[in-house]
Amino acid sequence: MIRRLADWGGYVGLVVLAAAATLPFVRPELYRLRWALAIAGVLLVLASLVARIEDFRGFVGRRTVRYGVNTAVALLLVLGATVVVQALSSRHSTRWDLTENKRFSLSPQTIQLLGGLKTDVSAVAFFRSDQPGKRVAEDLLKQYARYSNGKLTWRSVDPDREPGLARRYGIESYGTIVLETKAKSEKVLDPEEEKLTNGLVKVTREGKRTVYVIQGHGESDLASSERPGFTEAKSAMEKSNYEVKPLVLAREGKIPDDATVVILPGPRTDLLTPELAALDTYVGRGGKVFAMVNPFQNEGFKKHLLKYGLQLDDDLVVEQNPIGQVFGIGPEVPIVQQYESHPITRDMGGIMTLFPLTRSITAVKTPPPGVNVQMLARTSPGSWGETNRADLNRGVAQPDPQDPKGPLAVAAVATLAKARIVVYGTSNLAANQFLNIQGNRDFFLNTVSWLAEEEDQISIRAKDTKQTPVFMSGNQAQAVFLLPVVVLPGLVLVGGIVAVIRRRAAN
């Protein structure tokens, strides 16, 4: 009777040990219970072995017993190693993202923002238990919590099971994530990194940043949803927590004190002298100006920029490429893929932007004292700056000796003291027609964020799934098939046959 109980105790002990080994995969939060199970399992197995010690003494010298003991020891070593690895991984987890574009990793901007959090933030993700995308959102939140140094905590809630909590937060759709601090809360409707990071900025920053857009000189209209309008740009800035207001500078006479950034979106007529003086005063107190000046327009402002080390060239950048035909405007849409090193362009590598109907920009030979000028984006070597307006009016564009040759700068930045100035050679990049094409939106928002001294809110481009096919010749494909299907199994089979033959010969 005692031996039977001992046998059953041994079997139960093995089951308990198996449960202790699998518990971290099934219920990781019960990490304390697995140690108790492991200890109980070991004690039960040892008790069973002790109860049958007399039976084992006569067999200790047999070869089969030695093999069995060796196997048992090996199994115990593997089990022990598994328990140790699980214990270490529960305290020190590490991720490796081997995808080509790191699509499962947070961007450096997000990591920088999380590392600098000074207030506690709680995130509540409202997902149904069976909702697609729930695990992706939870994995994203885990990464946010990991880099926040304990400042961000999160939990997942099923709104159907906790309707009172969903009603309290005003949840209207599944998949909503609520970010909350003591003073603010923000809803993120899509669990994407860019939206989640910008939502985090909104709840941790005090107040809004105000962007004033100068009007009254034929600029892009903030209220127009037509192709040349500026409503898409306005909406993009508002989603990034900027308050966007029109400014008729000729009437106001000065830049408001709460201006974070002032934008000139393609003025067609010259600014008045008092308006230019107001801009100078604003720059003098550390203001941030974003000027987009189209070709062959605004000669007065062109001269005004010389004092900040920037020269707007009298040309239209032309590049023979087929992409212009897609938009029906021919070769006047140069494609930009060459960026200088700068916070605005640090994540633009491999992303093209389109600068429709743009002029080129150069730095003056001798910049004014204290002014630092840097180019941001350049066209391809195959482009040139067409200076013959008569030919352009006739629809003819041919490179002449006097035309500047590519690569040509189409965006530049000037800094002096605390002031920052960014100049584009076109306003069309930010127009409704082109803003959401390729990297234009990122480039525009990155510019606004840098001017506003909010580098951690630089636009984060969605990471697309990249497919990298492997092309093999016929011989390579045959080798890939034969190695795992024929050669390796054949070697194992031959090795087994040789082992059997040797054992029989030894006997």
TORVEXNU-315675 format. One record per residue (C-alpha): y, z, x; chain; residue in three letters; residue number from 1. Coordinates in steps of 0.5 Angstrom, whole numbers. Each point is the difference from the previous one (the first is absolute). Example, Ala and Ser with C-alpha at 12.3 -4.5 7.8 and 13.67 -1.06 7.14 Angstrom:
BEGIN
REC	y	z	x	chain	resn	resi
REC	-9	16	25	A	ALA	1 $
REC	7	-2	2	A	SER	2 $
***
This chain:
BEGIN
REC	y	z	x	chain	resn	resi
REC	0	0	0	A	MET	1 $
REC	5	2	6	A	ILE	2 $
REC	-2	-7	3	A	ARG	3 $
REC	2	-4	-6	A	ARG	4 $
REC	6	4	-1	A	LEU	5 $
REC	2	-2	7	A	ALA	6 $
REC	-2	-7	-1	A	ASP	7 $
REC	5	-1	-6	A	TRP	8 $
REC	5	4	4	A	GLY	9 $
REC	0	-5	6	A	GLY	10 $
REC	0	-6	-5	A	TYR	11 $
REC	6	4	-4	A	VAL	12 $
REC	3	1	7	A	GLY	13 $
REC	0	-8	2	A	LEU	14 $
REC	3	-1	-7	A	VAL	15 $
REC	6	4	2	A	VAL	16 $
REC	1	-2	7	A	LEU	17 $
REC	0	-7	-3	A	ALA	18 $
REC	5	2	-5	A	ALA	19 $
REC	4	3	5	A	ALA	20 $
REC	0	-6	4	A	ALA	21 $
REC	2	-5	-6	A	THR	22 $
REC	5	5	-3	A	LEU	23 $
REC	6	-2	4	A	PRO	24 $
REC	-1	-7	-2	A	PHE	25 $
REC	0	2	-8	A	VAL	26 $
REC	4	6	0	A	ARG	27 $
REC	5	0	6	A	PRO	28 $
REC	4	6	-3	A	GLU	29 $
REC	-6	4	0	A	LEU	30 $
REC	0	1	7	A	TYR	31 $
REC	-2	7	1	A	ARG	32 $
REC	-6	0	-5	A	LEU	33 $
REC	-3	-5	5	A	ARG	34 $
REC	-1	5	5	A	TRP	35 $
REC	-3	5	-4	A	ALA	36 $
REC	-5	-5	-2	A	LEU	37 $
REC	-1	-2	7	A	ALA	38 $
REC	-2	7	2	A	ILE	39 $
REC	-4	2	-6	A	ALA	40 $
REC	-4	-7	1	A	GLY	41 $
REC	-1	2	7	A	VAL	42 $
REC	-2	7	-2	A	LEU	43 $
REC	-5	-2	-5	A	LEU	44 $
REC	-3	-5	5	A	VAL	45 $
REC	-1	5	5	A	LEU	46 $
REC	-3	5	-5	A	ALA	47 $
REC	-5	-5	-2	A	SER	48 $
REC	-2	-2	8	A	LEU	49 $
REC	-1	7	1	A	VAL	50 $
REC	-5	1	-6	A	ALA	51 $
REC	-4	-5	3	A	ARG	52 $
REC	0	2	7	A	ILE	53 $
REC	-7	1	1	A	GLU	54 $
REC	-2	-7	-3	A	ASP	55 $
REC	4	-3	6	A	PHE	56 $
REC	-2	4	6	A	ARG	57 $
REC	-7	-4	0	A	GLY	58 $
REC	4	-7	0	A	PHE	59 $
REC	5	1	5	A	VAL	60 $
REC	-4	-3	5	A	GLY	61 $
REC	-1	-6	-4	A	ARG	62 $
REC	3	-7	1	A	ARG	63 $
REC	2	-1	-7	A	THR	64 $
REC	3	7	-1	A	VAL	65 $
REC	4	-2	7	A	ARG	66 $
REC	3	-6	-4	A	TYR	67 $
REC	1	3	-6	A	GLY	68 $
REC	4	6	4	A	VAL	69 $
REC	4	-5	4	A	ASN	70 $
REC	2	-4	-7	A	THR	71 $
REC	2	6	-3	A	ALA	72 $
REC	4	2	6	A	VAL	73 $
REC	3	-7	-1	A	ALA	74 $
REC	2	1	-7	A	LEU	75 $
REC	3	7	1	A	LEU	76 $
REC	4	-3	6	A	LEU	77 $
REC	3	-6	-5	A	VAL	78 $
REC	1	5	-6	A	LEU	79 $
REC	4	4	5	A	GLY	80 $
REC	4	-5	3	A	ALA	81 $
REC	1	-3	-7	A	THR	82 $
REC	3	7	-2	A	VAL	83 $
REC	4	1	6	A	VAL	84 $
REC	3	-7	-1	A	VAL	85 $
REC	2	1	-8	A	GLN	86 $
REC	3	7	2	A	ALA	87 $
REC	4	-3	5	A	LEU	88 $
REC	2	-6	-4	A	SER	89 $
REC	2	5	-6	A	SER	90 $
REC	5	3	5	A	ARG	91 $
REC	2	-6	4	A	HIS	92 $
REC	0	-7	-3	A	SER	93 $
REC	2	-7	3	A	THR	94 $
REC	1	-6	-3	A	ARG	95 $
REC	-1	-7	3	A	TRP	96 $
REC	3	-6	-3	A	ASP	97 $
REC	-3	-6	3	A	LEU	98 $
REC	3	-5	-5	A	THR	99 $
REC	4	-6	3	A	GLU	100 $
REC	7	2	-3	A	ASN	101 $
REC	-2	8	-1	A	LYS	102 $
REC	0	-1	-7	A	ARG	103 $
REC	-3	7	-1	A	PHE	104 $
REC	5	4	4	A	SER	105 $
REC	7	2	-1	A	LEU	106 $
REC	6	-3	3	A	SER	107 $
REC	4	3	5	A	PRO	108 $
REC	6	1	-4	A	GLN	109 $
REC	-4	4	-5	A	THR	110 $
REC	-3	4	5	A	ILE	111 $
REC	7	1	3	A	GLN	112 $
REC	2	2	-7	A	LEU	113 $
REC	-6	5	-1	A	LEU	114 $
REC	1	3	7	A	GLY	115 $
REC	7	2	-1	A	GLY	116 $
REC	-1	3	-7	A	LEU	117 $
REC	4	6	-1	A	LYS	118 $
REC	-1	2	-7	A	THR	119 $
REC	-7	1	-4	A	ASP	120 $
REC	-2	-6	-4	A	VAL	121 $
REC	-6	1	-5	A	SER	122 $
REC	-3	-7	-3	A	ALA	123 $
REC	-4	0	-6	A	VAL	124 $
REC	-4	-7	-1	A	ALA	125 $
REC	-1	-1	-8	A	PHE	126 $
REC	-7	-4	0	A	PHE	127 $
REC	-6	0	-4	A	ARG	128 $
REC	-6	2	3	A	SER	129 $
REC	-3	-7	-1	A	ASP	130 $
REC	6	-4	2	A	GLN	131 $
REC	0	-6	5	A	PRO	132 $
REC	5	2	5	A	GLY	133 $
REC	-1	7	0	A	LYS	134 $
REC	-3	1	7	A	ARG	135 $
REC	4	-5	3	A	VAL	136 $
REC	6	5	-2	A	ALA	137 $
REC	-3	6	2	A	GLU	138 $
REC	-2	-3	7	A	ASP	139 $
REC	8	-2	0	A	LEU	140 $
REC	2	7	-2	A	LEU	141 $
REC	-5	3	5	A	LYS	142 $
REC	3	-3	6	A	GLN	143 $
REC	7	2	-3	A	TYR	144 $
REC	-2	7	0	A	ALA	145 $
REC	-3	-1	7	A	ARG	146 $
REC	6	-2	4	A	TYR	147 $
REC	5	5	-4	A	SER	148 $
REC	-2	6	4	A	ASN	149 $
REC	-1	4	-6	A	GLY	150 $
REC	6	-2	-4	A	LYS	151 $
REC	-3	-5	-5	A	LEU	152 $
REC	-6	2	-5	A	THR	153 $
REC	-3	-4	-5	A	TRP	154 $
REC	-5	1	-6	A	ARG	155 $
REC	-3	-5	-5	A	SER	156 $
REC	0	1	-7	A	VAL	157 $
REC	-3	-3	-6	A	ASP	158 $
REC	5	-1	-5	A	PRO	159 $
REC	-5	0	-6	A	ASP	160 $
REC	-3	7	2	A	ARG	161 $
REC	7	3	2	A	GLU	162 $
REC	4	-3	-6	A	PRO	163 $
REC	5	5	1	A	GLY	164 $
REC	2	-1	7	A	LEU	165 $
REC	0	-7	-1	A	ALA	166 $
REC	5	1	-6	A	ARG	167 $
REC	4	5	5	A	ARG	168 $
REC	1	-6	5	A	TYR	169 $
REC	1	-5	-5	A	GLY	170 $
REC	-5	-4	2	A	ILE	171 $
REC	-1	-7	-4	A	GLU	172 $
REC	-5	-4	4	A	SER	173 $
REC	-6	2	4	A	TYR	174 $
REC	1	-1	8	A	GLY	175 $
REC	6	4	0	A	THR	176 $
REC	2	4	6	A	ILE	177 $
REC	5	6	-1	A	VAL	178 $
REC	4	2	6	A	LEU	179 $
REC	3	7	-1	A	GLU	180 $
REC	4	5	4	A	THR	181 $
REC	4	6	-2	A	LYS	182 $
REC	6	-4	-2	A	ALA	183 $
REC	-2	-7	-2	A	LYS	184 $
REC	-6	-4	-2	A	SER	185 $
REC	-2	-8	0	A	GLU	186 $
REC	-5	-4	-3	A	LYS	187 $
REC	-4	-5	4	A	VAL	188 $
REC	-3	-5	-5	A	LEU	189 $
REC	-4	-4	5	A	ASP	190 $
REC	-4	3	6	A	PRO	191 $
REC	3	-4	5	A	GLU	192 $
REC	2	2	7	A	GLU	193 $
REC	7	-3	0	A	GLU	194 $
REC	1	3	-7	A	LYS	195 $
REC	-3	7	1	A	LEU	196 $
REC	5	1	7	A	THR	197 $
REC	6	-2	-4	A	ASN	198 $
REC	-2	5	-5	A	GLY	199 $
REC	0	5	5	A	LEU	200 $
REC	6	-2	3	A	VAL	201 $
REC	4	1	-7	A	LYS	202 $
REC	-3	7	-1	A	VAL	203 $
REC	1	2	7	A	THR	204 $
REC	7	-2	1	A	ARG	205 $
REC	6	3	-3	A	GLU	206 $
REC	5	-5	-5	A	GLY	207 $
REC	0	-8	0	A	LYS	208 $
REC	3	-4	5	A	ARG	209 $
REC	5	-5	-3	A	THR	210 $
REC	0	-7	2	A	VAL	211 $
REC	7	-4	-2	A	TYR	212 $
REC	-1	-7	0	A	VAL	213 $
REC	7	-4	0	A	ILE	214 $
REC	2	-5	-5	A	GLN	215 $
REC	6	-4	-2	A	GLY	216 $
REC	-1	-6	6	A	HIS	217 $
REC	-5	-4	-4	A	GLY	218 $
REC	-6	5	3	A	GLU	219 $
REC	-7	0	-3	A	SER	220 $
REC	1	3	-7	A	ASP	221 $
REC	-4	7	0	A	LEU	222 $
REC	-1	-1	-8	A	ALA	223 $
REC	-2	-7	1	A	SER	224 $
REC	-8	-2	-1	A	SER	225 $
REC	1	-7	1	A	GLU	226 $
REC	-3	-3	7	A	ARG	227 $
REC	7	2	4	A	PRO	228 $
REC	0	6	-3	A	GLY	229 $
REC	0	7	3	A	PHE	230 $
REC	-4	4	-5	A	THR	231 $
REC	-7	0	4	A	GLU	232 $
REC	3	3	6	A	ALA	233 $
REC	4	5	-5	A	LYS	234 $
REC	-7	2	-3	A	SER	235 $
REC	-3	1	7	A	ALA	236 $
REC	5	4	3	A	MET	237 $
REC	0	5	-7	A	GLU	238 $
REC	-7	0	1	A	LYS	239 $
REC	1	3	7	A	SER	240 $
REC	4	5	-3	A	ASN	241 $
REC	7	-3	2	A	TYR	242 $
REC	5	0	-6	A	GLU	243 $
REC	3	-7	0	A	VAL	244 $
REC	8	-1	-2	A	LYS	245 $
REC	4	-6	0	A	PRO	246 $
REC	7	1	4	A	LEU	247 $
REC	6	-4	-1	A	VAL	248 $
REC	3	2	6	A	LEU	249 $
REC	7	-4	-1	A	ALA	250 $
REC	1	5	-6	A	ARG	251 $
REC	-3	6	3	A	GLU	252 $
REC	4	-1	6	A	GLY	253 $
REC	-5	4	4	A	LYS	254 $
REC	-8	2	1	A	ILE	255 $
REC	-2	6	-4	A	PRO	256 $
REC	-1	6	4	A	ASP	257 $
REC	-8	0	-3	A	ASP	258 $
REC	-1	-7	3	A	ALA	259 $
REC	-7	0	4	A	THR	260 $
REC	0	-7	1	A	VAL	261 $
REC	5	-6	-2	A	VAL	262 $
REC	-3	-7	-1	A	ILE	263 $
REC	4	-7	0	A	LEU	264 $
REC	-5	-4	-4	A	PRO	265 $
REC	3	-7	2	A	GLY	266 $
REC	7	0	-1	A	PRO	267 $
REC	2	-7	-1	A	ARG	268 $
REC	8	1	1	A	THR	269 $
REC	3	4	5	A	ASP	270 $
REC	1	7	-1	A	LEU	271 $
REC	8	3	0	A	LEU	272 $
REC	3	3	6	A	THR	273 $
REC	0	7	-4	A	PRO	274 $
REC	-7	-1	-1	A	GLU	275 $
REC	-2	-1	7	A	LEU	276 $
REC	4	6	2	A	ALA	277 $
REC	-4	4	-5	A	ALA	278 $
REC	-6	-2	3	A	LEU	279 $
REC	3	1	7	A	ASP	280 $
REC	2	7	-2	A	THR	281 $
REC	-7	1	-3	A	TYR	282 $
REC	-4	-2	6	A	VAL	283 $
REC	5	4	4	A	GLY	284 $
REC	-3	6	-3	A	ARG	285 $
REC	-7	-2	1	A	GLY	286 $
REC	-1	-4	-6	A	GLY	287 $
REC	-6	-5	-1	A	LYS	288 $
REC	2	-7	-1	A	VAL	289 $
REC	-6	-6	-2	A	PHE	290 $
REC	4	-6	0	A	ALA	291 $
REC	-4	-7	-3	A	MET	292 $
REC	5	-6	2	A	VAL	293 $
REC	-2	-7	-2	A	ASN	294 $
REC	1	-6	4	A	PRO	295 $
REC	7	-3	0	A	PHE	296 $
REC	3	5	-4	A	GLN	297 $
REC	4	6	1	A	ASN	298 $
REC	4	-2	6	A	GLU	299 $
REC	4	7	0	A	GLY	300 $
REC	-5	4	0	A	PHE	301 $
REC	-4	-4	6	A	LYS	302 $
REC	7	2	4	A	LYS	303 $
REC	-1	7	-2	A	HIS	304 $
REC	-7	1	3	A	LEU	305 $
REC	2	-2	7	A	LEU	306 $
REC	3	7	1	A	LYS	307 $
REC	-7	2	-1	A	TYR	308 $
REC	-3	-4	5	A	GLY	309 $
REC	-3	-5	-5	A	LEU	310 $
REC	1	-8	-1	A	GLN	311 $
REC	-1	-4	-6	A	LEU	312 $
REC	-2	-7	2	A	ASP	313 $
REC	3	-6	-4	A	ASP	314 $
REC	-7	-3	-1	A	ASP	315 $
REC	-6	0	-5	A	LEU	316 $
REC	-7	1	3	A	VAL	317 $
REC	-5	-5	-1	A	VAL	318 $
REC	-7	0	1	A	GLU	319 $
REC	-5	-6	-1	A	GLN	320 $
REC	-5	4	-4	A	ASN	321 $
REC	-4	-2	-7	A	PRO	322 $
REC	1	7	-3	A	ILE	323 $
REC	7	-2	-2	A	GLY	324 $
REC	-3	-5	-4	A	GLN	325 $
REC	-4	5	-4	A	VAL	326 $
REC	7	3	-2	A	PHE	327 $
REC	3	-7	-1	A	GLY	328 $
REC	6	1	5	A	ILE	329 $
REC	-3	-4	6	A	GLY	330 $
REC	1	2	7	A	PRO	331 $
REC	5	5	-1	A	GLU	332 $
REC	-5	6	-1	A	VAL	333 $
REC	-1	2	7	A	PRO	334 $
REC	-6	5	1	A	ILE	335 $
REC	1	6	5	A	VAL	336 $
REC	-6	3	3	A	GLN	337 $
REC	3	2	7	A	GLN	338 $
REC	3	7	-1	A	TYR	339 $
REC	4	5	5	A	GLU	340 $
REC	-2	7	1	A	SER	341 $
REC	4	4	-5	A	HIS	342 $
REC	-2	5	-5	A	PRO	343 $
REC	2	-5	-5	A	ILE	344 $
REC	-6	-5	2	A	THR	345 $
REC	-5	5	3	A	ARG	346 $
REC	-5	-1	-5	A	ASP	347 $
REC	2	-8	-1	A	MET	348 $
REC	-5	-2	5	A	GLY	349 $
REC	-4	-6	-3	A	GLY	350 $
REC	4	-1	-6	A	ILE	351 $
REC	4	-6	-1	A	MET	352 $
REC	7	1	-4	A	THR	353 $
REC	4	-6	-3	A	LEU	354 $
REC	8	-1	2	A	PHE	355 $
REC	2	-5	-5	A	PRO	356 $
REC	6	-4	2	A	LEU	357 $
REC	2	5	5	A	THR	358 $
REC	5	-1	6	A	ARG	359 $
REC	-1	2	7	A	SER	360 $
REC	3	7	3	A	ILE	361 $
REC	1	1	8	A	THR	362 $
REC	3	6	4	A	ALA	363 $
REC	7	-1	3	A	VAL	364 $
REC	0	-1	7	A	LYS	365 $
REC	3	7	1	A	THR	366 $
REC	-1	5	-5	A	PRO	367 $
REC	6	5	-2	A	PRO	368 $
REC	-1	7	4	A	PRO	369 $
REC	-5	4	-4	A	GLY	370 $
REC	-3	-5	-4	A	VAL	371 $
REC	-7	-2	1	A	ASN	372 $
REC	-3	-7	-3	A	VAL	373 $
REC	-7	-1	-1	A	GLN	374 $
REC	-3	-6	-3	A	MET	375 $
REC	-6	1	-5	A	LEU	376 $
REC	-3	-6	-2	A	ALA	377 $
REC	0	-7	3	A	ARG	378 $
REC	-3	-7	-3	A	THR	379 $
REC	-5	-4	4	A	SER	380 $
REC	2	-5	6	A	PRO	381 $
REC	-1	-6	-5	A	GLY	382 $
REC	6	2	-4	A	SER	383 $
REC	7	-2	2	A	TRP	384 $
REC	7	2	-3	A	GLY	385 $
REC	3	-6	-4	A	GLU	386 $
REC	8	0	1	A	THR	387 $
REC	1	-7	-3	A	ASN	388 $
REC	2	2	-7	A	ARG	389 $
REC	1	-8	-2	A	ALA	390 $
REC	-7	-1	2	A	ASP	391 $
REC	-2	6	-4	A	LEU	392 $
REC	4	-2	-6	A	ASN	393 $
REC	-4	-7	0	A	ARG	394 $
REC	-7	3	1	A	GLY	395 $
REC	-1	-2	7	A	VAL	396 $
REC	-1	5	6	A	ALA	397 $
REC	-2	-2	7	A	GLN	398 $
REC	1	4	6	A	PRO	399 $
REC	6	-2	4	A	ASP	400 $
REC	2	2	7	A	PRO	401 $
REC	5	5	-2	A	GLN	402 $
REC	-4	4	-5	A	ASP	403 $
REC	-3	6	2	A	PRO	404 $
REC	-8	0	1	A	LYS	405 $
REC	-5	5	-2	A	GLY	406 $
REC	-2	5	0	A	PRO	407 $
REC	6	3	-3	A	LEU	408 $
REC	2	7	-3	A	ALA	409 $
REC	1	0	-7	A	VAL	410 $
REC	1	8	-1	A	ALA	411 $
REC	3	5	5	A	ALA	412 $
REC	2	7	0	A	VAL	413 $
REC	6	3	4	A	ALA	414 $
REC	1	8	1	A	THR	415 $
REC	6	4	2	A	LEU	416 $
REC	0	7	0	A	ALA	417 $
REC	-3	2	-7	A	LYS	418 $
REC	2	-6	-3	A	ALA	419 $
REC	-5	-6	-1	A	ARG	420 $
REC	1	-7	-2	A	ILE	421 $
REC	-6	-5	-2	A	VAL	422 $
REC	2	-7	-1	A	VAL	423 $
REC	-4	-6	-3	A	TYR	424 $
REC	1	-7	0	A	GLY	425 $
REC	-1	-1	-7	A	THR	426 $
REC	0	4	-7	A	SER	427 $
REC	-6	-4	-3	A	ASN	428 $
REC	-5	4	4	A	LEU	429 $
REC	2	6	-5	A	ALA	430 $
REC	1	-5	-6	A	ALA	431 $
REC	-5	0	-6	A	ASN	432 $
REC	-3	-6	2	A	GLN	433 $
REC	-2	2	6	A	PHE	434 $
REC	0	8	1	A	LEU	435 $
REC	-8	0	-2	A	ASN	436 $
REC	-2	-5	4	A	ILE	437 $
REC	-4	2	6	A	GLN	438 $
REC	3	5	5	A	GLY	439 $
REC	7	-1	-3	A	ASN	440 $
REC	0	6	-5	A	ARG	441 $
REC	-3	5	6	A	ASP	442 $
REC	6	-3	5	A	PHE	443 $
REC	5	1	-5	A	PHE	444 $
REC	-2	7	-2	A	LEU	445 $
REC	-1	2	7	A	ASN	446 $
REC	7	-2	2	A	THR	447 $
REC	3	4	-6	A	VAL	448 $
REC	-5	6	2	A	SER	449 $
REC	2	0	8	A	TRP	450 $
REC	8	-1	-2	A	LEU	451 $
REC	-1	7	-5	A	ALA	452 $
REC	-3	3	6	A	GLU	453 $
REC	-7	1	-4	A	GLU	454 $
REC	-5	-3	5	A	GLU	455 $
REC	-6	3	-3	A	ASP	456 $
REC	2	-4	-6	A	GLN	457 $
REC	-1	-6	3	A	ILE	458 $
REC	-4	-5	-5	A	SER	459 $
REC	-7	0	1	A	ILE	460 $
REC	-4	-6	-1	A	ARG	461 $
REC	-6	0	-4	A	ALA	462 $
REC	-6	-1	4	A	LYS	463 $
REC	-4	-6	-2	A	ASP	464 $
REC	-8	-1	1	A	THR	465 $
REC	-1	-4	6	A	LYS	466 $
REC	-6	-4	0	A	GLN	467 $
REC	-2	-2	7	A	THR	468 $
REC	-6	-5	0	A	PRO	469 $
REC	-5	-1	6	A	VAL	470 $
REC	-1	-8	2	A	PHE	471 $
REC	-7	-1	3	A	MET	472 $
REC	-3	-6	3	A	SER	473 $
REC	-7	-2	-2	A	GLY	474 $
REC	-3	3	6	A	ASN	475 $
REC	4	7	-1	A	GLN	476 $
REC	-2	0	-7	A	ALA	477 $
REC	-7	-1	1	A	GLN	478 $
REC	0	6	6	A	ALA	479 $
REC	3	4	-5	A	VAL	480 $
REC	-6	-1	-5	A	PHE	481 $
REC	-5	0	5	A	LEU	482 $
REC	2	7	4	A	LEU	483 $
REC	-1	5	-6	A	PRO	484 $
REC	-5	-4	-4	A	VAL	485 $
REC	-5	-2	5	A	VAL	486 $
REC	1	2	7	A	VAL	487 $
REC	2	8	-1	A	LEU	488 $
REC	-6	1	-5	A	PRO	489 $
REC	-5	-4	4	A	GLY	490 $
REC	2	4	6	A	LEU	491 $
REC	-2	6	-4	A	VAL	492 $
REC	-6	-3	-3	A	LEU	493 $
REC	-2	-2	8	A	VAL	494 $
REC	1	7	2	A	GLY	495 $
REC	-4	4	-5	A	GLY	496 $
REC	-6	-5	1	A	ILE	497 $
REC	1	2	8	A	VAL	498 $
REC	0	7	-2	A	ALA	499 $
REC	-6	0	-4	A	VAL	500 $
REC	-4	-4	5	A	ILE	501 $
REC	2	5	6	A	ARG	502 $
REC	-2	6	-5	A	ARG	503 $
REC	-7	-3	-1	A	ARG	504 $
REC	-1	-2	7	A	ALA	505 $
REC	1	7	2	A	ALA	506 $
REC	-5	3	-5	A	ASN	507 $
***
